[in-house]
Amino acid sequence: MAPALSIEHLRLSPEELRLAGLKLFDGKAGWQSRLADILGVDRSSVTRWLSGSVPVPLNASLLVRYALTYGLPHDAGIDGFGI
């Protein structure tokens, strides 16, 4: 039987999320709120992920990685990715 495929290594750490957010939003104030809007989550979720009290969800990690590679969706912050 083949070993199970693990994608856990794709989950962002709090520091990786912080650096990604700063890069995506050019280090501008309020980037955490803008990231929350794009991901379709509450700002408090992003705060918990950044503090490490709650792991960054894998789907959010993958969407942030996608945005770093291909850019933010058009009109980011209006509809965003919506997880």
All heavy atoms as an XYZ file, in Angstrom:
630
protein
N       0.843     -1.176      0.000
C       0.000      0.000      0.000
C       0.895      1.249      0.000
O       1.872      1.324      0.736
C      -0.896     -0.014      1.240
C      -1.793      1.181      1.315
S      -3.255      0.901      2.321
C      -2.732      1.519      3.892
N       0.551      2.213     -0.821
C       1.336      3.444     -0.936
C       1.136      4.308      0.308
O       0.058      4.335      0.889
C       0.909      4.223     -2.171
N       2.189      5.013      0.721
C       2.049      5.894      1.880
C       1.090      7.047      1.566
O       0.945      7.461      0.420
C       3.471      6.411      2.121
C       4.209      6.170      0.850
C       3.523      5.044      0.151
N       0.429      7.531      2.592
C      -0.512      8.644      2.432
C       0.247      9.897      2.011
O       1.353     10.162      2.484
C      -1.252      8.886      3.732
N      -0.363     10.638      1.115
C       0.225     11.887      0.652
C      -0.030     12.966      1.696
O      -1.164     13.187      2.108
C      -0.398     12.298     -0.686
C       0.065     13.617     -1.269
C       1.556     13.559     -1.597
C      -0.723     13.947     -2.511
N       1.002     13.630      2.129
C       0.862     14.685      3.125
C       1.128     16.041      2.481
O       2.115     16.219      1.771
C       1.840     14.478      4.283
O       1.767     15.579      5.162
N       0.235     16.971      2.735
C       0.431     18.336      2.239
C       0.560     19.318      3.403
O       0.502     20.516      3.223
C      -0.690     18.754      1.266
C      -2.055     18.640      1.919
C      -0.630     17.934      0.000
C      -3.175     19.182      1.074
N       0.744     18.776      4.594
C       0.887     19.627      5.785
C       2.032     20.621      5.651
O       1.980     21.700      6.215
C       1.103     18.782      7.038
C      -0.145     18.400      7.773
C      -1.042     19.570      8.154
O      -0.599     20.500      8.833
O      -2.203     19.533      7.751
N       3.058     20.264      4.894
C       4.200     21.161      4.738
C       3.804     22.451      4.012
O       4.545     23.422      4.018
C       5.348     20.457      4.003
C       5.003     20.083      2.592
N       4.236     18.980      2.287
C       5.301     20.685      1.422
C       4.086     18.921      0.978
N       4.712     19.937      0.422
N       2.627     22.477      3.412
C       2.153     23.668      2.716
C       1.458     24.656      3.652
O       1.191     25.793      3.283
C       1.206     23.281      1.575
C       1.839     22.443      0.472
C       0.781     21.983     -0.512
C       2.938     23.219     -0.231
N       1.155     24.208      4.877
C       0.510     25.083      5.855
C       1.501     26.177      6.278
O       2.644     25.894      6.619
C       0.072     24.283      7.075
C      -0.716     25.102      8.094
C      -1.049     24.284      9.325
N      -1.763     23.061      9.028
C      -3.092     22.944      8.970
N      -3.851     24.001      9.182
N      -3.640     21.785      8.704
N       1.046     27.431      6.233
C       1.904     28.549      6.626
C       2.045     28.625      8.141
O       1.084     28.383      8.876
C       1.310     29.875      6.130
C       1.243     30.092      4.624
C       0.487     31.379      4.314
C       2.627     30.130      4.018
N       3.229     28.983      8.584
C       3.440     29.290      9.998
C       2.944     30.724     10.230
O       2.754     31.488      9.264
C       4.928     29.191     10.337
O       5.635     30.268      9.718
N       2.755     31.126     11.478
C       2.364     32.519     11.734
C       3.349     33.523     11.116
O       2.925     34.529     10.532
C       2.352     32.609     13.256
C       2.029     31.219     13.702
C       2.747     30.332     12.714
N       4.639     33.252     11.201
C       5.635     34.168     10.635
C       5.560     34.205      9.108
O       5.677     35.269      8.492
C       7.040     33.785     11.098
C       8.142     34.680     10.571
C       8.060     36.136     11.034
O       7.248     36.478     11.903
O       8.838     36.959     10.490
N       5.357     33.054      8.495
C       5.207     33.022      7.038
C       3.969     33.801      6.604
O       3.996     34.514      5.597
C       5.119     31.584      6.537
C       6.419     30.822      6.634
C       6.250     29.343      6.351
O       5.223     28.740      6.758
O       7.152     28.783      5.702
N       2.884     33.676      7.369
C       1.662     34.421      7.058
C       1.905     35.917      7.195
O       1.473     36.699      6.348
C       0.522     33.977      7.972
C      -0.816     34.677      7.729
C      -1.361     34.369      6.341
C      -1.825     34.270      8.801
N       2.604     36.325      8.239
C       2.905     37.745      8.445
C       3.723     38.291      7.277
O       3.403     39.343      6.713
C       3.664     37.962      9.764
C       3.913     39.435     10.091
C       4.758     39.585     11.352
N       6.139     39.213     11.129
C       7.033     39.975     10.510
N       6.699     41.154     10.043
N       8.275     39.564     10.362
N       4.765     37.573      6.906
C       5.609     38.030      5.798
C       4.835     38.064      4.481
O       4.999     38.996      3.684
C       6.844     37.127      5.674
C       7.835     37.219      6.838
C       8.919     36.156      6.697
C       8.432     38.604      6.940
N       3.978     37.074      4.266
C       3.166     37.043      3.044
C       2.199     38.225      3.017
O       2.044     38.889      1.986
C       2.399     35.727      2.960
N       1.553     38.492      4.141
C       0.621     39.616      4.208
C       1.306     40.940      3.946
O       0.792     41.793      3.209
N       2.469     41.123      4.528
C       3.223     42.358      4.297
C       3.606     42.501      2.833
O       3.529     43.594      2.260
C       4.474     42.384      5.182
C       4.216     42.576      6.674
C       5.493     42.328      7.476
C       3.657     43.964      6.950
N       3.987     41.394      2.210
C       4.366     41.444      0.799
C       3.154     41.704     -0.094
O       3.212     42.531     -1.008
C       5.051     40.140      0.388
C       5.512     40.141     -1.050
C       6.329     38.925     -1.389
C       6.801     39.027     -2.836
N       7.704     37.962     -3.192
N       2.061     41.011      0.163
C       0.866     41.160     -0.668
C       0.300     42.575     -0.636
O      -0.245     43.062     -1.617
C      -0.213     40.162     -0.239
C       0.032     38.709     -0.601
C      -0.979     37.807      0.092
C      -0.022     38.517     -2.110
N       0.417     43.223      0.516
C      -0.191     44.546      0.693
C       0.849     45.642      0.887
O       0.559     46.690      1.453
C      -1.195     44.503      1.849
C      -2.290     43.508      1.599
C      -2.300     42.287      2.243
C      -3.280     43.769      0.670
C      -3.289     41.356      1.994
C      -4.278     42.838      0.413
C      -4.281     41.635      1.075
N       2.053     45.392      0.410
C       3.133     46.383      0.412
C       3.402     46.981      1.789
O       3.794     48.144      1.889
C       2.837     47.505     -0.590
C       2.716     46.988     -2.012
O       3.516     46.106     -2.380
O       1.817     47.456     -2.741
N       3.176     46.200      2.833
C       3.463     46.652      4.184
C       2.571     47.769      4.684
O       2.863     48.385      5.706
N       1.480     48.033      3.980
C       0.581     49.126      4.362
C      -0.218     48.761      5.607
O      -0.578     47.595      5.803
C      -0.368     49.460      3.215
C       0.347     50.021      2.012
C      -0.612     50.312      0.891
C       0.152     50.816     -0.328
N      -0.682     50.881     -1.511
N      -0.490     49.779      6.430
C      -1.305     49.570      7.628
C      -2.650     48.974      7.223
O      -3.190     49.305      6.171
C      -1.507     50.895      8.358
N      -3.160     48.110      8.056
C      -4.451     47.492      7.795
C      -4.408     46.253      6.922
O      -5.449     45.743      6.515
N      -3.201     45.744      6.670
C      -3.105     44.582      5.784
C      -3.816     43.358      6.353
O      -4.344     42.547      5.603
C      -1.656     44.270      5.417
C      -0.786     43.773      6.528
C       0.068     44.502      7.289
C      -0.684     42.424      7.006
N       0.697     43.704      8.212
C       0.247     42.424      8.057
C      -1.290     41.224      6.651
C       0.593     41.271      8.758
C      -0.949     40.067      7.351
C      -0.018     40.099      8.387
N      -3.861     43.247      7.691
C      -4.533     42.090      8.286
C      -6.030     42.100      7.952
O      -6.606     41.061      7.644
C      -4.347     42.062      9.809
C      -2.916     41.960     10.247
C      -2.292     43.312     10.565
O      -2.689     44.350     10.036
N      -1.300     43.308     11.428
N      -6.640     43.275      7.999
C      -8.066     43.387      7.658
C      -8.295     43.111      6.186
O      -9.270     42.439      5.804
C      -8.588     44.778      8.006
O      -8.557     44.978      9.395
N      -7.417     43.600      5.353
C      -7.553     43.357      3.911
C      -7.385     41.872      3.603
O      -8.121     41.319      2.785
C      -6.547     44.194      3.138
C      -6.868     45.703      3.252
C      -5.963     46.558      2.431
N      -6.133     46.244      1.009
C      -5.218     46.511      0.085
N      -4.090     47.097      0.412
N      -5.431     46.212     -1.183
N      -6.434     41.222      4.269
C      -6.245     39.788      4.070
C      -7.498     39.026      4.514
O      -7.962     38.124      3.813
C      -5.016     39.293      4.831
C      -4.697     37.813      4.705
C      -4.399     37.433      3.256
C      -3.523     37.435      5.608
N      -8.040     39.399      5.661
C      -9.263     38.751      6.150
C     -10.397     38.907      5.138
O     -11.119     37.946      4.853
C      -9.665     39.337      7.504
N     -10.536     40.098      4.583
C     -11.591     40.335      3.583
C     -11.416     39.431      2.373
O     -12.376     38.836      1.881
C     -11.588     41.795      3.130
C     -12.088     42.754      4.188
O     -12.737     42.304      5.159
O     -11.829     43.969      4.047
N     -10.188     39.336      1.887
C      -9.927     38.527      0.699
C     -10.172     37.048      0.964
O     -10.687     36.338      0.110
C      -8.490     38.777      0.200
C      -8.438     40.152     -0.438
C      -8.038     37.709     -0.773
C      -7.063     40.616     -0.741
N      -9.835     36.595      2.167
C     -10.027     35.184      2.504
C     -11.463     34.889      2.928
O     -11.829     33.725      3.086
C      -9.053     34.764      3.608
C      -7.569     34.777      3.223
C      -6.706     34.468      4.434
C      -7.291     33.813      2.088
N     -12.256     35.943      3.154
C     -13.643     35.748      3.559
C     -13.796     35.291      4.984
O     -14.701     34.536      5.319
N     -12.876     35.757      5.841
C     -12.928     35.407      7.261
C     -12.958     36.685      8.092
O     -12.708     37.777      7.590
C     -11.719     34.534      7.693
C     -11.689     33.234      6.912
C     -10.405     35.284      7.543
N     -13.253     36.534      9.364
C     -13.246     37.671     10.278
C     -11.809     38.059     10.603
O     -10.918     37.215     10.642
C     -13.995     37.287     11.567
C     -14.257     38.474     12.443
O     -15.204     39.225     12.125
O     -13.514     38.663     13.417
N     -11.606     39.334     10.844
C     -10.271     39.854     11.187
C      -9.699     39.131     12.399
O      -8.498     38.891     12.488
C     -10.389     41.365     11.425
C      -9.194     42.042     12.083
C      -8.015     42.126     11.136
N      -6.984     43.012     11.620
C      -6.110     42.741     12.579
N      -6.169     41.599     13.211
N      -5.187     43.601     12.922
N     -10.571     38.744     13.339
C     -10.089     38.058     14.545
C      -9.474     36.701     14.217
O      -8.575     36.240     14.928
C     -11.213     37.912     15.573
O     -12.263     37.127     15.051
N      -9.938     36.066     13.140
C      -9.329     34.786     12.725
C      -7.882     35.004     12.318
O      -6.992     34.248     12.723
C     -10.109     34.179     11.561
O     -11.403     33.825     11.962
N      -7.637     36.042     11.534
C      -6.269     36.348     11.104
C      -5.403     36.657     12.316
O      -4.258     36.206     12.408
C      -6.252     37.499     10.078
C      -4.832     37.908      9.742
C      -7.004     37.102      8.810
N      -5.957     37.393     13.277
C      -5.214     37.710     14.500
C      -4.823     36.436     15.244
O      -3.678     36.302     15.706
C      -6.059     38.613     15.416
O      -6.342     39.825     14.719
C      -5.336     38.938     16.710
N      -5.737     35.492     15.354
C      -5.436     34.227     16.048
C      -4.383     33.427     15.291
O      -3.495     32.812     15.894
C      -6.714     33.406     16.236
C      -7.634     33.983     17.308
C      -8.759     33.023     17.683
N      -9.639     32.728     16.558
C     -10.712     33.453     16.219
N     -11.024     34.522     16.918
N     -11.454     33.103     15.195
N      -4.457     33.436     13.957
C      -3.450     32.723     13.164
C      -2.077     33.342     13.356
O      -1.083     32.640     13.498
C      -3.802     32.746     11.684
C      -5.128     32.147     11.328
C      -5.885     31.278     12.078
C      -5.863     32.382     10.140
N      -7.045     30.965     11.412
C      -7.064     31.625     10.213
C      -5.647     33.155      9.007
C      -8.013     31.622      9.209
C      -6.593     33.148      7.996
C      -7.761     32.395      8.097
N      -2.027     34.680     13.357
C      -0.741     35.368     13.502
C      -0.134     35.171     14.890
O       1.088     35.144     15.033
C      -0.907     36.864     13.212
C      -1.174     37.214     11.748
C      -1.610     38.669     11.622
C       0.050     36.941     10.894
N      -0.988     35.048     15.905
C      -0.478     34.851     17.264
C      -0.033     33.408     17.495
O       0.683     33.124     18.459
C      -1.558     35.217     18.289
O      -2.569     34.224     18.325
N      -0.488     32.501     16.623
C      -0.155     31.095     16.795
C      -1.106     30.359     17.717
O      -0.928     29.172     17.971
N      -2.134     31.054     18.218
C      -3.076     30.383     19.117
C      -3.960     29.391     18.363
O      -4.478     28.443     18.948
C      -3.934     31.401     19.873
O      -4.756     32.136     18.997
N      -4.115     29.628     17.057
C      -4.855     28.712     16.183
C      -4.006     28.536     14.929
O      -3.524     29.526     14.371
C      -6.246     29.300     15.813
C      -6.962     28.426     14.817
C      -7.087     29.500     17.054
N      -3.800     27.296     14.472
C      -3.008     27.104     13.253
C      -3.681     27.767     12.045
O      -4.911     27.841     11.966
C      -2.978     25.586     13.077
C      -3.403     25.000     14.377
C      -4.256     26.022     15.051
N      -2.861     28.230     11.125
C      -3.393     28.778      9.876
C      -4.043     27.610      9.126
O      -3.384     26.594      8.887
C      -2.270     29.405      9.016
C      -2.836     29.976      7.730
C      -1.515     30.480      9.797
N      -5.321     27.729      8.770
C      -5.962     26.627      8.049
C      -5.255     26.342      6.717
O      -4.716     27.254      6.082
C      -7.388     27.135      7.796
C      -7.605     28.189      8.822
C      -6.260     28.819      9.036
N      -5.283     25.096      6.335
C      -4.601     24.708      5.106
C      -5.184     25.429      3.893
O      -4.439     25.894      3.029
C      -4.678     23.189      4.919
C      -3.861     22.618      3.777
C      -2.386     23.009      3.891
C      -3.999     21.112      3.730
N      -6.517     25.588      3.844
C      -7.104     26.264      2.686
C      -6.667     27.726      2.617
O      -6.379     28.242      1.541
C      -8.625     26.124      2.647
C      -9.327     26.616      3.880
O      -8.719     26.855      4.908
N     -10.644     26.737      3.792
N      -6.576     28.394      3.756
C      -6.102     29.780      3.773
C      -4.632     29.829      3.347
O      -4.230     30.718      2.589
C      -6.278     30.387      5.157
N      -3.846     28.889      3.820
C      -2.434     28.831      3.447
C      -2.268     28.683      1.942
O      -1.448     29.374      1.316
C      -1.737     27.658      4.144
O      -1.716     27.831      5.537
N      -3.048     27.789      1.360
C      -2.950     27.555     -0.082
C      -3.378     28.784     -0.878
O      -2.758     29.126     -1.890
C      -3.783     26.337     -0.480
C      -3.277     24.998      0.075
C      -4.269     23.882     -0.243
C      -1.892     24.667     -0.436
N      -4.421     29.476     -0.423
C      -4.875     30.677     -1.125
C      -3.850     31.805     -1.028
O      -3.615     32.528     -1.996
C      -6.230     31.123     -0.588
C      -7.390     30.200     -0.952
C      -8.658     30.603     -0.204
C      -7.627     30.191     -2.443
N      -3.212     31.940      0.119
C      -2.174     32.963      0.273
C      -0.986     32.612     -0.621
O      -0.431     33.490     -1.301
C      -1.753     33.114      1.752
C      -0.500     33.966      1.885
C      -2.906     33.714      2.564
N      -0.607     31.355     -0.655
C       0.486     30.942     -1.539
C       0.131     31.215     -3.004
O       0.971     31.667     -3.783
C       0.815     29.460     -1.339
C       1.507     29.159     -0.023
C       1.813     27.671      0.105
N       2.381     27.342      1.386
C       3.654     27.533      1.722
N       4.499     28.067      0.867
N       4.083     27.184      2.921
N      -1.111     30.960     -3.373
C      -1.572     31.243     -4.732
C      -1.453     32.734     -5.027
O      -0.960     33.137     -6.082
C      -3.022     30.773     -4.892
C      -3.589     31.024     -6.266
C      -3.511     30.042     -7.241
C      -4.192     32.238     -6.595
C      -4.015     30.258     -8.512
C      -4.695     32.466     -7.863
C      -4.601     31.481     -8.818
O      -5.096     31.710    -10.069
N      -1.921     33.565     -4.094
C      -1.869     35.021     -4.286
C      -0.433     35.512     -4.416
O      -0.152     36.422     -5.206
C      -2.577     35.729     -3.137
N       0.484     34.927     -3.667
C       1.892     35.317     -3.772
C       2.452     34.977     -5.153
O       3.294     35.696     -5.685
C       2.724     34.629     -2.691
C       2.564     35.170     -1.276
C       3.241     34.237     -0.285
C       3.115     36.585     -1.164
N       1.984     33.886     -5.726
C       2.479     33.440     -7.022
C       1.804     34.155     -8.189
O       2.467     34.603     -9.117
C       2.274     31.913     -7.169
O       2.956     31.261     -6.098
C       2.828     31.410     -8.493
N       0.478     34.285     -8.112
C      -0.291     34.782     -9.255
C      -0.930     36.148     -9.038
O      -1.543     36.688     -9.953
C      -1.380     33.768     -9.622
C      -0.799     32.440    -10.017
C      -0.868     31.348     -9.160
C      -0.153     32.269    -11.239
C      -0.318     30.125     -9.513
C       0.396     31.056    -11.600
C       0.312     29.981    -10.732
O       0.863     28.780    -11.090
N      -0.817     36.689     -7.842
C      -1.411     37.984     -7.545
C      -2.774     37.852     -6.886
O      -3.375     36.774     -6.851
N      -3.236     38.973     -6.378
C      -4.533     39.019     -5.712
C      -5.648     39.035     -6.753
O      -5.444     39.498     -7.872
C      -4.622     40.277     -4.839
C      -3.656     40.313     -3.662
C      -3.617     41.704     -3.050
C      -4.071     39.292     -2.627
N      -6.844     38.567     -6.368
C      -7.960     38.627     -7.309
C      -8.286     40.081     -7.648
O      -8.036     40.982     -6.856
C      -9.115     37.951     -6.575
C      -8.705     37.870     -5.160
C      -7.216     37.996     -5.098
N      -8.861     40.310     -8.829
C      -9.261     41.662     -9.215
C     -10.236     42.210     -8.192
O     -11.056     41.472     -7.640
C      -9.907     41.653    -10.597
C      -8.919     41.369    -11.681
N      -7.995     42.294    -12.092
C      -8.687     40.255    -12.413
C      -7.246     41.768    -13.042
N      -7.647     40.527    -13.253
N     -10.129     43.505     -7.928
C     -10.989     44.159     -6.940
C     -10.879     43.469     -5.589
O     -11.873     43.260     -4.893
C     -12.451     44.192     -7.391
C     -12.615     44.949     -8.692
O     -11.958     45.998     -8.850
O     -13.394     44.492     -9.542
N      -9.658     43.067     -5.239
C      -9.433     42.364     -3.971
C     -10.054     43.130     -2.827
O      -9.942     44.336     -2.711
C      -7.934     42.182     -3.738
N     -10.717     42.402     -1.971
C     -11.360     42.999     -0.820
C     -12.861     43.124     -1.004
O     -13.588     43.316     -0.057
N     -13.341     42.986     -2.248
C     -14.778     43.047     -2.461
C     -15.358     41.645     -2.360
O     -16.209     41.371     -1.552
C     -15.105     43.692     -3.827
C     -14.602     45.142     -3.826
C     -16.586     43.630     -4.124
C     -14.682     45.829     -5.151
N     -14.875     40.754     -3.189
C     -15.332     39.366     -3.116
C     -14.190     38.446     -2.689
O     -14.400     37.505     -1.969
C     -15.875     38.898     -4.472
C     -17.152     39.610     -4.838
O     -18.001     39.807     -3.947
O     -17.285     39.976     -6.007
N     -13.001     38.741     -3.135
C     -11.845     37.940     -2.757
C     -11.999     36.478     -3.126
O     -12.697     36.116     -4.041
N     -11.317     35.634     -2.370
C     -11.360     34.202     -2.623
C     -12.581     33.565     -1.953
O     -13.154     32.638     -2.464
C     -10.106     33.509     -2.072
C      -8.858     33.826     -2.832
C      -7.846     34.563     -2.247
C      -8.675     33.377     -4.121
C      -6.675     34.827     -2.929
C      -7.514     33.623     -4.815
C      -6.510     34.356     -4.217
N     -12.910     34.055     -0.761
C     -14.048     33.522     -0.022
C     -13.881     32.068      0.379
O     -14.329     31.188     -0.310
N     -13.188     31.836      1.493
C     -13.047     30.469      1.970
C     -14.139     30.246      2.970
O     -14.452     29.285      3.456
C     -11.654     30.182      2.561
C     -11.365     31.070      3.757
C     -10.584     30.315      1.525
C     -10.109     30.718      4.502
